């Protein structure tokens, strides 16, 4: 029997079990120049306050109202707390003032960034939120009607323009 073939596996086994430690793995080479982290984009500049409740000139002059400063936030139909004073003046004009017992019509609008069904619903919610605020201030349900035009009359193409699109228009209803 040839003893060379038996000795070869034994030698390989002993070499594999040798007590000498293996060298540590090589560390990855760091890149020579690292890019600085990108600076965060500048914070968006909020658009100027745009009235979201547009009151027709005949109502404003009959009620001696200033230009309203109400506005809706993006994707919102909530009437802001600071709008309550203007809505109170408007409601008083329709309950005890020159336009007592007249009817007001509220039309809600949206910017063009949502789907048509979504924007119609959002416009309706905006008109209805103004209506509810006015009902709480004394108007009767028969005096206030609402509708939505959604994005149909939107003209904005940037944040300032879209802010103008998010509105409710108020006019006299015969």
N, C-alpha and C positions, 0 to 999 in steps of 0.2 A: 504494500500500500504506500502511496506516495504521501509523505508527511508534510510536504510543502503546502498542499491545499488545505490541510487542517490548521496549520500555523497562520495562514493568511487571515482567516476570519478572526482568530483569537487576537492577532495583532491589531486589527481594525477596531475590535471591541475595546481593547485596552486603551487605544488612542482616544476613542470617543469618551471614555470615562476618566480621562486624565484629570489630575487635581489642579492643573494650572488654570487660573481664571481666564475667561475669554475677555478680550478687550471690549470696553464699552462701545455702544453704537456711536457712529459719528453724528455729531450735532448738525442740524441743518444750517447751511450757510445763510446768514442774514443778508438781505439785499443791501447794496451799497448805499443807496439813497432812498429814504422812505418819504412818501408823499404826506404832506400835512393834511390832517382831516379837513374836509370841506367845511367852509363856514356855513352856518345855517342860513336859509334864505331870510331876507328881511321880513319882519312882520307885516302883514297886509295893512295898508292904511284904510281905516274905515271911511266909507263914503260920507259926504256931508249929510247932515240930517235933512231928510226929504220928507215933506208932508205925505203921510199915507192916507189921510182923510182929506180928500179934496171936496170942498164945499162950494157949490155953484155961487156965482156972484150975486144972484138975486137973493139967496138965503143970507149970505154974508152981509149984504147991505141992509136988508130988512132987520136983521138981528144985531147989527153993529158988532160983528165978530171980527177978530183979527185972523190973519192967515193961520190955519191950524198947524201945529207942530207935531202931530201924531205920526207915528211910523211903525211899520211892522218889521220884525227881524226876519231873516231868511228862514223859510220853512215854518213860519209861525203865524198864527191867527190871533194871538193874545193881545188884547188892548193893554197898553202900558199904564202903570199907575199915574205917570205924569200927564197922561191924556185925559184924566178924569175931569179936570177943571174945564177944559174946552168942551168936552161932551156935556157937562152940566150946564154951561152957558147955552149950548145948542138946544138941549132938551128944554130948558126954561123958555126959550123963544117959542118952542112948539107947544108948550103947555099953558103958559101965562103971558107970553109976549105977543109981538106983532103977528106971528104965524100960528097963534093958538088954534088948535083943532085942524090945522092943515096937515097934509100928508107929506112924508119924506120918503124918498126912494134911495136905497143903498145898493151900489153895484160893486162887487168884489173883483179884484184883479190879481194876477200872479205874474211872476217873471217866466221866461220861456224855458227854464232849465228842467222842468219835470215833464211827465207825459201829459197829454191833453186831458185824460180823465182825472189825473191827480190835480192838475192846475185848476180845473173846473171846481173840484171839491174844495181845494184850498181857498179859492176866491169866494165860494159860498160860505165857508167857515169864517173868513174875514168879515164879510158883510153881516153875517149872523152875530159875530162877537160884538160888533158896534151896535147892532140892534138890541142885543141883550143888555148892554151897558145903558142904552137910552131907555129901555123899558124899566130898568131898575131906577132910573132917574125921573120917572113919572110919565113917559109917553104910553099911550095905549097901543095894543097890538094892531088895531085898525089903522093907526097913523103911520106905521112903518112897514114898508115892503122891501124885499131883497131879491137879488139875482146875482149870478156870477157870469163873468165873461172870460174867466180863466186867463189864458195867455193871449187871447185873440187880439188885444190892443197893445201888446208888449212891443216896446221899441228899443229896449236896452241891449247893449252888446258887451258891457263890462259891468263891474260891481256898482258903480254910480248909476248907470242906466237901469240895472236890474232893481236897485233900491226904489227908483221912481215907479217901476212897474208894480211893486208890491203896495197896493193901495185900495182904498174904498172911496168911491165917488158918491157924494150926496147931492140930490137935486129935489126940487119940488115935484110932487106928483098930484095931478088934478084928479 
